[in-house]
Amino acid sequence: MKRYFEQASAQWVRYSAYEWRKAADGTLYLTAAPDAQPEIYDPLKNAQQLVLDALNIGRMGMSKKPDANIQAAILRFAGNYGLFGLMTALPTTANFMEYEAVYLPKNRFLKEESMQTDGYLDLFFPFAKPEVAKRGIESEWRISDDRTMMALAMAMNDQHMAVNMSFQREYAERYDWLKQQFVDWAFILTTCILYYMDFDQMSEDQRDVFRKAMTVFDGNTPTYHIALRDKPTIVWDFHSLLLAVQLMFSFMLADEDNPLRICKGCGNVFVAGRKNESFCSPECKNRYNVGKSRDKK
């Protein structure tokens, strides 16, 4: 994993605090707290932990943990890394503000193939609407009465308008969508592990089912450019944190030297130091062995 991103960087925004809020229709959203302050950071600096945290939340969903526990874990995740940027991850292009409508490929959350831009924005701004004037392919966005948000928009003005809008304090993402995305990643990891573990016992039809499950990785492709810093640096142009996690997860899945594993002791996902490693720590291994000994008695 390190060799893929040690000479790479990216930019994303996280807030100092997030909160769960219910919209008028009862839908639960995660959004920045009213007085939270934004921070621009590089998600690639801690890429491995970012992916592990996402997968372990997904494991909670797969294990049917109580929603209160999952919500607490997602709240911690957002505090560390920010929101997913689902608004710009779902359409065919993150630059959808320059089109007459938003066009959507197949996804887990919206059945529509296209939506009017105003209606699409409403999905992510359920509490306070951005001041956006849309006329065909032309759009204008105004920020007023919040100097912090104005400064943030100026700092990120090299991003597409929609990406920049998703960094604003009023932006929100649905709990059921967030939970489903975490679960999807954990399901893919489990699928991948079981595919190779049980390969010899499966029929070709069964193997094909596993292969088709990997289509969850279909979607937008990030771009990049080379920046001349203290050394040549790959700068990834992620239009969503979701896409960043997905790309890094892909590299980790394909890493033969340090594969992803699910600990036989605690059930958490970890990066194995060797191919046949089954426990995330000596403590987990000891507890597991003690438990097995008790079971035999």
C-alpha positions as CSV (number, residue, x, y, z in Angstrom):
1,M,0.0,0.0,0.0
2,K,2.8,2.4,1.0
3,R,4.5,2.2,-2.4
4,Y,1.3,3.3,-4.2
5,F,0.8,6.5,-2.2
6,E,4.1,7.5,-0.6
7,Q,4.6,10.0,-3.4
8,A,1.0,11.0,-3.8
9,S,-1.3,13.5,-2.2
10,A,-4.9,14.8,-2.4
11,Q,-7.2,17.3,-0.8
12,W,-10.4,16.9,1.2
13,V,-12.3,18.8,3.9
14,R,-13.4,17.6,7.3
15,Y,-15.1,19.6,10.1
16,S,-14.2,19.7,13.8
17,A,-17.6,18.3,14.7
18,Y,-20.6,16.5,13.1
19,E,-24.1,15.7,14.3
20,W,-27.1,13.6,13.3
21,R,-30.2,15.6,12.4
22,K,-33.6,14.5,11.2
23,A,-35.2,16.3,8.2
24,A,-38.9,17.2,8.1
25,D,-39.7,13.8,6.5
26,G,-38.0,11.9,9.3
27,T,-34.9,11.0,7.2
28,L,-31.7,10.9,9.3
29,Y,-28.7,12.9,8.0
30,L,-25.1,13.5,9.0
31,T,-24.0,17.1,8.7
32,A,-21.4,19.5,10.2
33,A,-22.3,20.9,13.6
34,P,-23.5,24.6,13.4
35,D,-20.3,26.0,14.9
36,A,-17.9,23.4,13.5
37,Q,-14.8,24.7,11.7
38,P,-13.5,23.2,8.4
39,E,-10.0,21.9,7.8
40,I,-8.3,21.0,4.6
41,Y,-6.3,17.8,4.9
42,D,-4.7,15.0,2.8
43,P,-6.6,11.7,3.1
44,L,-3.7,9.8,1.5
45,K,-1.4,10.6,4.5
46,N,-3.3,7.9,6.5
47,A,-4.7,5.9,3.6
48,Q,-4.4,2.5,5.1
49,Q,-6.2,3.4,8.4
50,L,-8.9,5.2,6.4
51,V,-9.7,2.1,4.5
52,L,-9.6,-0.2,7.6
53,D,-11.9,2.2,9.5
54,A,-14.4,2.1,6.6
55,L,-14.3,-1.7,6.3
56,N,-14.8,-2.2,10.1
57,I,-17.9,0.0,10.1
58,G,-19.2,-2.1,7.2
59,R,-18.5,-5.2,9.2
60,M,-20.7,-3.8,12.0
61,G,-23.5,-3.4,9.4
62,M,-23.0,-6.9,8.1
63,S,-23.1,-8.2,11.7
64,K,-26.5,-6.4,12.3
65,K,-25.1,-4.3,15.1
66,P,-27.6,-1.8,16.6
67,D,-28.0,1.4,14.6
68,A,-27.0,3.5,17.6
69,N,-23.5,1.8,17.6
70,I,-23.1,2.1,13.8
71,Q,-24.1,5.8,14.0
72,A,-21.5,6.4,16.7
73,A,-18.9,4.8,14.5
74,I,-19.8,6.8,11.5
75,L,-19.8,10.0,13.5
76,R,-16.2,9.2,14.6
77,F,-15.3,8.3,11.0
78,A,-16.6,11.7,9.7
79,G,-14.7,13.5,12.5
80,N,-11.5,11.9,11.2
81,Y,-12.0,12.0,7.5
82,G,-15.1,14.1,6.6
83,L,-18.2,13.1,4.6
84,F,-18.2,10.9,1.6
85,G,-19.1,13.5,-1.0
86,L,-21.9,11.3,-2.3
87,M,-23.3,14.3,-4.2
88,T,-20.4,14.3,-6.6
89,A,-19.7,10.5,-6.4
90,L,-23.0,9.4,-7.9
91,P,-23.4,11.3,-11.2
92,T,-21.6,10.5,-14.4
93,T,-19.5,13.7,-13.8
94,A,-18.7,15.8,-10.8
95,N,-19.0,18.8,-13.1
96,F,-22.8,18.4,-13.3
97,M,-23.5,22.1,-12.5
98,E,-22.4,22.8,-16.1
99,Y,-25.2,20.6,-17.6
100,E,-28.9,21.1,-17.8
101,A,-29.6,18.1,-15.7
102,V,-27.7,15.6,-13.5
103,Y,-27.1,12.2,-15.2
104,L,-26.8,9.1,-13.0
105,P,-25.4,5.7,-13.9
106,K,-26.7,2.6,-12.0
107,N,-26.2,3.0,-8.3
108,R,-27.4,1.8,-4.9
109,F,-29.3,4.9,-4.0
110,L,-31.2,6.5,-6.8
111,K,-33.2,4.7,-9.5
112,E,-33.5,7.8,-11.8
113,E,-31.3,8.0,-14.8
114,S,-31.4,11.8,-14.7
115,M,-32.7,14.5,-12.4
116,Q,-33.2,18.2,-12.5
117,T,-30.3,19.9,-10.8
118,D,-32.5,21.7,-8.2
119,G,-34.1,18.5,-7.2
120,Y,-30.8,16.7,-7.0
121,L,-29.3,19.4,-4.7
122,D,-32.3,19.1,-2.4
123,L,-31.2,15.5,-1.6
124,F,-28.0,16.9,0.0
125,F,-29.2,20.2,1.4
126,P,-32.3,19.2,3.4
127,F,-31.9,21.9,6.1
128,A,-30.7,25.0,4.3
129,K,-30.6,25.4,0.5
130,P,-27.6,26.9,-1.2
131,E,-28.1,30.2,-3.1
132,V,-27.8,28.7,-6.6
133,A,-29.3,30.2,-9.7
134,K,-29.5,27.7,-12.6
135,R,-30.3,28.7,-16.2
136,G,-29.7,25.9,-18.6
137,I,-26.0,25.1,-18.6
138,E,-25.2,28.3,-16.7
139,S,-25.2,28.4,-12.9
140,E,-24.3,30.9,-10.2
141,W,-23.6,30.2,-6.6
142,R,-23.6,32.8,-3.9
143,I,-22.3,32.6,-0.3
144,S,-23.4,35.2,2.1
145,D,-23.1,36.1,5.8
146,D,-20.5,33.4,6.6
147,R,-16.9,34.5,6.2
148,T,-15.6,31.0,7.1
149,M,-17.6,29.4,4.2
150,M,-16.4,32.2,1.8
151,A,-12.8,31.6,2.8
152,L,-13.2,27.8,2.3
153,A,-14.8,28.3,-1.1
154,M,-11.9,30.5,-2.1
155,A,-9.3,28.1,-0.8
156,M,-10.9,25.2,-2.9
157,N,-11.8,27.3,-6.0
158,D,-9.8,24.9,-8.2
159,Q,-12.5,22.3,-7.6
160,H,-15.7,21.9,-9.6
161,M,-18.5,24.0,-8.2
162,A,-20.5,21.0,-7.0
163,V,-17.4,19.6,-5.1
164,N,-16.9,23.0,-3.5
165,M,-20.5,23.1,-2.5
166,S,-20.2,19.7,-0.8
167,F,-17.6,21.2,1.5
168,Q,-20.1,23.8,2.9
169,R,-21.4,23.4,6.4
170,E,-25.0,23.0,5.2
171,Y,-24.2,19.9,3.1
172,A,-25.6,16.6,4.5
173,E,-25.6,12.9,3.7
174,R,-28.3,10.3,4.6
175,Y,-27.6,7.7,7.2
176,D,-29.1,4.8,5.3
177,W,-26.9,5.7,2.3
178,L,-23.8,6.0,4.3
179,K,-24.5,2.7,6.1
180,Q,-25.1,0.9,2.8
181,Q,-21.9,2.1,1.3
182,F,-19.8,0.9,4.3
183,V,-21.6,-2.5,4.2
184,D,-21.0,-2.8,0.4
185,W,-17.2,-2.4,0.9
186,A,-17.2,-5.0,3.7
187,F,-19.2,-7.4,1.6
188,I,-16.7,-7.1,-1.2
189,L,-13.8,-7.9,1.1
190,T,-15.7,-10.9,2.5
191,T,-16.5,-12.0,-1.1
192,C,-12.9,-11.7,-2.1
193,I,-11.6,-13.7,0.9
194,L,-14.2,-16.5,0.5
195,Y,-13.6,-16.7,-3.3
196,Y,-10.0,-17.7,-2.9
197,M,-10.6,-19.7,0.3
198,D,-13.3,-21.9,-1.2
199,F,-12.2,-21.7,-4.9
200,D,-11.5,-25.4,-5.3
201,Q,-14.9,-26.4,-3.7
202,M,-17.0,-24.1,-5.9
203,S,-18.6,-24.8,-9.2
204,E,-17.8,-22.4,-12.1
205,D,-21.3,-21.0,-11.8
206,Q,-20.7,-20.2,-8.1
207,R,-17.4,-18.6,-9.0
208,D,-19.1,-16.4,-11.6
209,V,-21.5,-15.1,-8.9
210,F,-18.5,-14.0,-6.8
211,R,-16.9,-12.4,-9.8
212,K,-20.0,-10.4,-10.7
213,A,-20.2,-9.1,-7.1
214,M,-17.0,-7.1,-7.7
215,T,-18.9,-4.8,-10.1
216,V,-19.5,-2.6,-7.0
217,F,-16.2,-1.0,-8.1
218,D,-17.8,0.4,-11.3
219,G,-18.1,4.2,-11.3
220,N,-16.2,7.4,-11.9
221,T,-12.5,7.3,-12.4
222,P,-10.3,9.8,-10.6
223,T,-7.8,11.9,-12.6
224,Y,-4.4,13.1,-11.5
225,H,-1.6,15.5,-12.3
226,I,2.1,15.8,-11.5
227,A,3.1,18.6,-9.1
228,L,6.8,19.6,-8.9
229,R,7.2,19.9,-5.1
230,D,10.3,18.9,-3.2
231,K,10.1,15.9,-5.5
232,P,7.7,14.9,-8.4
233,T,4.4,14.2,-6.7
234,I,1.2,12.5,-8.0
235,V,-1.7,14.7,-7.0
236,W,-5.0,12.8,-7.2
237,D,-8.1,14.8,-8.2
238,F,-10.7,13.0,-6.1
239,H,-14.2,14.5,-6.5
240,S,-15.4,12.5,-3.5
241,L,-13.9,10.8,-0.4
242,L,-15.9,7.8,-1.5
243,L,-13.9,7.5,-4.7
244,A,-10.7,7.9,-2.7
245,V,-11.6,5.1,-0.4
246,Q,-12.6,2.9,-3.3
247,L,-9.3,3.4,-5.1
248,M,-7.2,2.8,-2.0
249,F,-9.3,-0.2,-1.1
250,S,-8.7,-1.6,-4.6
251,F,-5.0,-1.4,-4.3
252,M,-5.1,-3.0,-0.8
253,L,-7.2,-5.9,-2.2
254,A,-4.6,-6.5,-4.9
255,D,-1.7,-6.4,-2.5
256,E,-0.2,-9.9,-2.3
257,D,2.5,-9.0,0.2
258,N,0.3,-7.4,2.9
259,P,-3.2,-8.8,2.2
260,L,-6.4,-7.7,4.0
261,R,-7.6,-10.2,6.5
262,I,-10.5,-10.6,9.0
263,C,-9.2,-11.4,12.4
264,K,-10.3,-14.8,13.7
265,G,-10.3,-13.4,17.2
266,C,-12.1,-10.0,17.2
267,G,-13.6,-10.0,13.7
268,N,-11.9,-6.7,12.7
269,V,-10.3,-6.1,9.4
270,F,-6.5,-5.7,9.4
271,V,-3.5,-5.7,7.1
272,A,-1.6,-9.0,7.5
273,G,2.2,-8.9,7.7
274,R,2.3,-12.2,5.9
275,K,-0.1,-14.2,3.8
276,N,-1.1,-16.9,6.4
277,E,-1.6,-14.4,9.2
278,S,-5.0,-14.9,10.9
279,F,-5.0,-12.5,13.9
280,C,-4.6,-8.8,14.2
281,S,-2.6,-9.0,17.4
282,P,-1.0,-11.5,19.8
283,E,-3.7,-10.6,22.3
284,C,-6.4,-11.7,19.9
285,K,-4.6,-14.9,19.1
286,N,-4.2,-15.7,22.8
287,R,-7.9,-15.0,23.6
288,Y,-8.9,-17.1,20.6
289,N,-6.8,-20.1,21.7
290,V,-8.0,-19.8,25.3
291,G,-11.6,-19.9,24.1
292,K,-10.9,-22.9,21.9
293,S,-9.4,-24.7,24.8
294,R,-12.4,-24.0,27.0
295,D,-14.7,-25.2,24.3
296,K,-12.9,-28.6,24.1
297,K,-13.4,-29.0,27.9
